[in-house]
Amino acid sequence: MASNKPAPEAVSPFSADTYGGAERSTGEWNPTAESIRPVRGKHRVAKQRGLARSSTVLGVGVIAAVGAGGMATAQDKAPVSISLPDSIADNLPDAKSLPGVGSLLSDEAEPAPVAAAAPLTTAGLTSAEAEQGTDAGEALRARILQQAEQQQASADAEAKAAAEKAAAETAAAEAKKQQDEAAAEAAAKKKAAEEAAKKKAEAERLAKLAASFSLPTSSYTISSTYGQSGAMWSSGQHTGLDFAGSTGAPLKAVHSGTITSAGWSGSYGYRTVLQLDDGTEIWYAHQSSIDVSVGQKVTTGQTIGRMGATGNVTGTHLHLEVRTAGGSAMDPLAWLNSKGLNV
């Protein structure tokens, strides 16, 4: 049968506190349902998790120090443990036995958060580097060197590309220069060939003219030229070209044409006029005799008379005049040369 006697009052190890040698008494605390009812609202007591019953261990952070070789490591340092004296730890009440506190604690304690496995000195390391035990400072130094090498390689590549571009431009300029020189040389050769061809064509033309034109006599000496001044000529100037030679030497038609005049002509003596197809007139003066008649067709090199000294002369010679279709006199020497004849 249960006794109605009150249970003996429990003695708490914290029934009295001593501060500066004075003892302070505390009153008895009899919690009731109302006094320990959880306060709802903003004053609600937060749920506590992972309350340790035994000694409390404080973790000591690892400080990374930067040295000449990189970042120092404290992985091998032993953790420092801090615990309460046994005299105090043994007298600590069970957390769940405290009125109103046990309901705040779950039956199963939630696992405490696990600290990061990796120490601070492994920050920034890859998993492979961490497994190999690479120091963070060394890893940072290696990455800086790698980055510098990459930048140097990029600069070298750019310099190489620039050099190759410059070489290509130089080669292109040299090729263009050679091409221009070759083109200029080819143009010069072409021009020389064209000039040579023109000269050849002109020579051939003169040869043909020489074949179709003939000198008026084959044995002669030029005694007077066109435009020469003197009292011997009635006009004051010589109007023809004089071929001095022997009397009776044959006089030839310089080109094919028609005889338009044949007979005596005053100071010209016996004169024959040969008209060419283009209207040019060739006068043969001072002949000793005439072998053709007016209207007669003659060919190049055909004899039309003989050299003499008739008319106003000082010796035996042929006075040859060349006139245009309109009657204007021209230099016989220049005209004969234009026909490929060398006088």
C-alpha positions as CSV (number, residue, x, y, z in Angstrom):
1,M,0.0,0.0,0.0
2,A,1.4,3.4,-1.1
3,S,2.3,5.7,1.6
4,N,0.9,9.2,1.7
5,K,3.9,10.5,3.3
6,P,5.7,13.1,1.2
7,A,8.9,11.9,-0.4
8,P,12.0,13.2,1.1
9,E,13.2,16.4,-0.6
10,A,15.9,15.9,-3.0
11,V,19.1,17.7,-2.4
12,S,20.5,19.4,-5.4
13,P,24.1,20.0,-5.8
14,F,23.2,23.5,-6.8
15,S,21.2,24.3,-3.6
16,A,23.5,27.0,-2.6
17,D,25.9,29.2,-4.4
18,T,28.9,30.8,-3.0
19,Y,30.2,34.1,-4.4
20,G,33.0,35.9,-2.6
21,G,32.6,33.7,0.4
22,A,28.9,34.5,1.1
23,E,26.4,31.7,0.8
24,R,23.2,32.4,-0.9
25,S,20.2,30.2,-0.4
26,T,17.7,29.4,-3.1
27,G,14.0,28.6,-2.7
28,E,12.3,25.3,-3.5
29,W,11.0,25.0,-7.1
30,N,7.9,23.0,-7.4
31,P,7.0,23.0,-11.1
32,T,3.3,22.5,-12.0
33,A,1.6,21.7,-15.3
34,E,0.8,25.3,-15.8
35,S,4.3,26.5,-15.0
36,I,6.0,24.1,-17.3
37,R,3.5,24.4,-20.2
38,P,5.3,25.4,-23.3
39,V,4.7,29.0,-24.2
40,R,3.4,29.3,-27.7
41,G,4.2,32.2,-29.9
42,K,7.3,34.3,-30.3
43,H,8.5,33.2,-26.8
44,R,8.5,29.5,-27.7
45,V,11.6,27.7,-26.6
46,A,13.6,26.5,-29.5
47,K,14.1,22.8,-29.8
48,Q,17.6,21.8,-28.8
49,R,19.4,19.1,-30.6
50,G,22.5,17.1,-29.9
51,L,23.0,18.0,-26.3
52,A,26.1,16.2,-25.1
53,R,26.0,14.5,-21.7
54,S,29.7,14.1,-21.2
55,S,32.7,16.3,-21.8
56,T,32.3,19.0,-24.4
57,V,34.9,19.1,-27.1
58,L,35.7,22.3,-28.8
59,G,37.1,22.1,-32.3
60,V,40.1,24.2,-33.1
61,G,40.1,25.8,-36.6
62,V,43.1,25.4,-38.8
63,I,44.7,28.6,-39.9
64,A,46.4,28.6,-43.3
65,A,49.6,30.5,-43.3
66,V,51.2,31.8,-46.5
67,G,54.9,31.2,-46.7
68,A,57.6,31.3,-49.4
69,G,56.8,27.8,-50.6
70,G,53.0,28.4,-50.7
71,M,50.2,27.8,-48.1
72,A,51.2,26.0,-44.9
73,T,49.1,23.1,-43.8
74,A,47.8,22.1,-40.3
75,Q,46.4,18.7,-41.3
76,D,48.9,16.8,-39.2
77,K,48.2,18.8,-36.0
78,A,46.3,16.9,-33.3
79,P,43.0,18.4,-32.3
80,V,42.9,20.2,-28.9
81,S,40.3,18.8,-26.5
82,I,38.7,20.7,-23.7
83,S,36.7,18.9,-21.1
84,L,35.1,19.7,-17.7
85,P,36.4,18.3,-14.4
86,D,34.8,15.0,-13.4
87,S,33.6,16.4,-10.1
88,I,31.3,18.8,-12.1
89,A,30.5,16.5,-15.0
90,D,29.3,13.7,-12.6
91,N,26.9,16.1,-10.8
92,L,25.3,17.3,-14.0
93,P,21.7,16.3,-14.1
94,D,20.3,14.3,-17.0
95,A,18.9,16.8,-19.5
96,K,15.7,14.7,-20.0
97,S,15.1,14.6,-16.2
98,L,14.6,18.3,-16.1
99,P,10.9,19.3,-15.9
100,G,9.7,20.8,-19.2
101,V,13.0,20.1,-21.0
102,G,12.5,16.4,-21.8
103,S,9.5,17.2,-24.0
104,L,11.7,19.5,-26.0
105,L,14.2,16.8,-26.7
106,S,13.5,14.0,-29.2
107,D,13.8,10.5,-28.2
108,E,16.4,9.9,-30.8
109,A,19.2,12.4,-31.0
110,E,19.7,13.7,-34.5
111,P,23.2,13.3,-35.8
112,A,25.4,16.3,-35.4
113,P,26.4,18.0,-38.5
114,V,29.5,16.5,-40.0
115,A,32.3,18.9,-40.6
116,A,33.8,19.2,-44.0
117,A,36.2,16.3,-44.6
118,A,38.5,18.5,-46.5
119,P,40.7,20.8,-44.5
120,L,41.1,24.4,-45.4
121,T,44.4,23.8,-47.1
122,T,42.7,21.7,-49.8
123,A,40.4,24.6,-50.8
124,G,40.5,24.9,-54.6
125,L,42.1,21.6,-55.2
126,T,40.7,19.0,-57.5
127,S,39.8,15.5,-56.2
128,A,42.8,14.1,-58.0
129,E,45.1,16.6,-56.4
130,A,43.6,16.1,-53.0
131,E,44.1,12.3,-53.3
132,Q,47.7,12.8,-54.3
133,G,48.3,15.1,-51.3
134,T,49.1,18.1,-53.3
135,D,49.6,21.2,-51.3
136,A,47.2,24.1,-52.1
137,G,50.1,26.6,-52.4
138,E,51.9,24.4,-54.8
139,A,48.8,23.8,-56.7
140,L,48.1,27.5,-57.0
141,R,51.7,28.1,-58.0
142,A,51.4,25.4,-60.7
143,R,48.2,26.9,-62.0
144,I,49.8,30.4,-62.2
145,L,52.7,29.0,-64.1
146,Q,50.4,27.0,-66.4
147,Q,48.4,30.2,-67.0
148,A,51.6,32.1,-67.7
149,E,52.7,29.4,-70.1
150,Q,49.4,29.5,-71.9
151,Q,49.6,33.2,-72.2
152,Q,53.1,33.0,-73.5
153,A,52.1,30.2,-76.0
154,S,49.2,32.4,-77.1
155,A,51.6,35.4,-77.6
156,D,54.0,33.2,-79.4
157,A,51.2,31.9,-81.7
158,E,50.1,35.5,-82.4
159,A,53.7,36.5,-83.1
160,K,54.1,33.5,-85.4
161,A,50.9,34.3,-87.2
162,A,51.9,37.9,-87.6
163,A,55.3,36.8,-89.0
164,E,53.7,34.4,-91.3
165,K,51.3,37.0,-92.5
166,A,54.2,39.5,-93.0
167,A,56.1,36.8,-94.9
168,A,53.1,36.0,-97.1
169,E,52.6,39.7,-97.8
170,T,56.3,40.1,-98.7
171,A,56.2,37.1,-100.9
172,A,53.0,38.4,-102.6
173,A,54.7,41.8,-103.1
174,E,57.8,40.1,-104.5
175,A,55.7,37.9,-106.8
176,K,53.7,40.9,-108.0
177,K,57.0,42.8,-108.6
178,Q,58.4,39.9,-110.6
179,Q,55.1,39.6,-112.5
180,D,55.1,43.3,-113.3
181,E,58.8,43.1,-114.4
182,A,58.0,40.1,-116.5
183,A,54.9,41.9,-118.0
184,A,57.1,45.0,-118.7
185,E,59.8,42.9,-120.3
186,A,57.2,41.1,-122.4
187,A,55.7,44.4,-123.4
188,A,59.1,45.8,-124.3
189,K,59.8,42.6,-126.4
190,K,56.4,42.9,-128.0
191,K,57.0,46.6,-128.8
192,A,60.5,45.8,-130.2
193,A,59.0,43.0,-132.2
194,E,56.3,45.3,-133.5
195,E,58.8,47.9,-134.4
196,A,61.0,45.3,-136.1
197,A,57.9,44.1,-138.0
198,K,57.1,47.6,-139.0
199,K,60.6,48.2,-140.2
200,K,60.5,44.9,-142.1
201,A,57.1,45.7,-143.6
202,E,58.4,49.2,-144.6
203,A,61.5,47.6,-146.1
204,E,59.3,45.1,-148.0
205,R,57.1,48.0,-149.2
206,L,60.1,50.0,-150.4
207,A,61.4,46.9,-152.1
208,K,58.1,46.5,-153.9
209,L,58.2,50.1,-154.7
210,A,61.7,49.8,-155.9
211,A,60.6,46.9,-158.1
212,S,57.7,49.0,-159.4
213,F,59.6,52.3,-159.6
214,S,62.9,52.9,-161.3
215,L,65.5,55.6,-161.4
216,P,65.4,57.7,-164.6
217,T,69.0,56.8,-165.5
218,S,71.6,54.3,-164.3
219,S,74.8,56.2,-164.8
220,Y,74.8,59.8,-163.4
221,T,76.1,62.4,-161.0
222,I,73.9,64.8,-159.1
223,S,74.9,68.3,-160.2
224,S,72.1,70.5,-158.9
225,T,69.4,69.9,-156.3
226,Y,65.9,71.2,-155.8
227,G,65.5,74.8,-154.4
228,Q,69.0,75.8,-155.2
229,S,69.4,79.6,-155.9
230,G,71.2,81.1,-158.8
231,A,71.0,83.4,-161.9
232,M,71.1,80.4,-164.2
233,W,67.4,79.8,-163.5
234,S,64.7,82.2,-164.7
235,S,62.7,81.9,-161.5
236,G,65.9,82.4,-159.4
237,Q,65.6,78.9,-157.9
238,H,66.2,75.5,-159.3
239,T,62.9,73.6,-159.7
240,G,64.2,70.1,-160.3
241,L,67.0,67.6,-159.8
242,D,69.9,67.4,-162.3
243,F,71.4,64.1,-163.3
244,A,74.7,64.8,-165.2
245,G,75.8,62.1,-167.6
246,S,76.8,61.3,-171.2
247,T,74.9,62.4,-174.3
248,G,72.6,59.6,-175.6
249,A,72.3,57.7,-172.3
250,P,68.9,56.1,-172.1
251,L,66.2,57.8,-170.0
252,K,63.7,55.4,-168.3
253,A,60.1,55.8,-167.1
254,V,60.1,55.9,-163.4
255,H,56.7,54.2,-163.2
256,S,54.0,53.0,-165.5
257,G,51.8,55.8,-166.8
258,T,50.7,57.8,-169.9
259,I,52.7,60.2,-172.0
260,T,50.8,63.6,-172.0
261,S,53.5,65.8,-173.6
262,A,56.5,65.0,-175.9
263,G,58.4,67.8,-177.9
264,W,60.1,71.1,-177.7
265,S,59.5,73.3,-174.6
266,G,61.6,76.5,-174.8
267,S,64.3,76.7,-172.1
268,Y,63.5,73.0,-171.2
269,G,64.6,71.9,-174.7
270,Y,63.1,68.6,-175.7
271,R,60.8,67.6,-172.9
272,T,58.6,64.5,-172.2
273,V,55.8,64.6,-169.6
274,L,54.8,61.2,-168.0
275,Q,51.6,61.3,-166.0
276,L,51.2,58.5,-163.4
277,D,47.9,56.9,-162.3
278,D,47.6,59.1,-159.3
279,G,48.0,62.3,-161.4
280,T,51.6,63.0,-160.5
281,E,53.6,64.4,-163.4
282,I,57.3,63.5,-164.2
283,W,59.1,66.0,-166.5
284,Y,62.1,64.9,-168.5
285,A,63.9,68.0,-169.9
286,H,67.0,68.8,-172.1
287,Q,66.7,65.4,-174.0
288,S,68.7,64.9,-177.2
289,S,65.9,62.8,-178.6
290,I,62.3,61.5,-177.7
291,D,61.3,57.9,-178.2
292,V,57.6,58.1,-177.2
293,S,54.5,59.9,-178.3
294,V,51.5,61.6,-176.6
295,G,48.9,59.2,-175.3
296,Q,51.3,56.3,-175.3
297,K,51.2,53.9,-172.3
298,V,54.6,53.0,-170.8
299,T,55.7,50.7,-168.1
300,T,58.4,51.0,-165.4
301,G,61.9,51.0,-166.8
302,Q,60.8,51.5,-170.4
303,T,63.1,53.9,-172.4
304,I,61.3,57.1,-173.3
305,G,64.2,59.3,-174.6
306,R,67.9,60.1,-174.5
307,M,70.1,62.4,-172.4
308,G,71.2,65.6,-174.1
309,A,71.9,69.3,-173.6
310,T,69.1,71.1,-175.4
311,G,67.5,74.3,-174.1
312,N,69.0,76.5,-171.4
313,V,71.9,74.3,-170.2
314,T,75.6,74.5,-169.4
315,G,76.3,70.8,-170.1
316,T,74.7,67.4,-170.8
317,H,72.3,66.3,-168.1
318,L,68.7,65.3,-167.3
319,H,66.6,67.9,-165.6
320,L,64.0,65.9,-163.7
321,E,60.9,67.6,-162.2
322,V,58.1,66.1,-160.1
323,R,54.8,68.0,-159.9
324,T,51.5,67.3,-158.2
325,A,48.2,66.9,-160.2
326,G,47.6,70.6,-159.5
327,G,50.9,71.6,-161.0
328,S,52.9,72.4,-157.8
329,A,56.6,71.5,-157.9
330,M,58.1,69.2,-155.2
331,D,61.6,67.9,-154.3
332,P,62.3,65.0,-156.8
333,L,64.9,63.6,-154.4
334,A,62.5,63.2,-151.5
335,W,59.8,61.8,-153.8
336,L,62.2,59.1,-155.3
337,N,63.3,58.2,-151.7
338,S,59.7,57.8,-150.7
339,K,59.3,55.2,-153.5
340,G,62.2,53.1,-152.1
341,L,64.8,54.5,-154.5
342,N,68.2,55.6,-153.3
343,V,69.6,58.4,-155.4
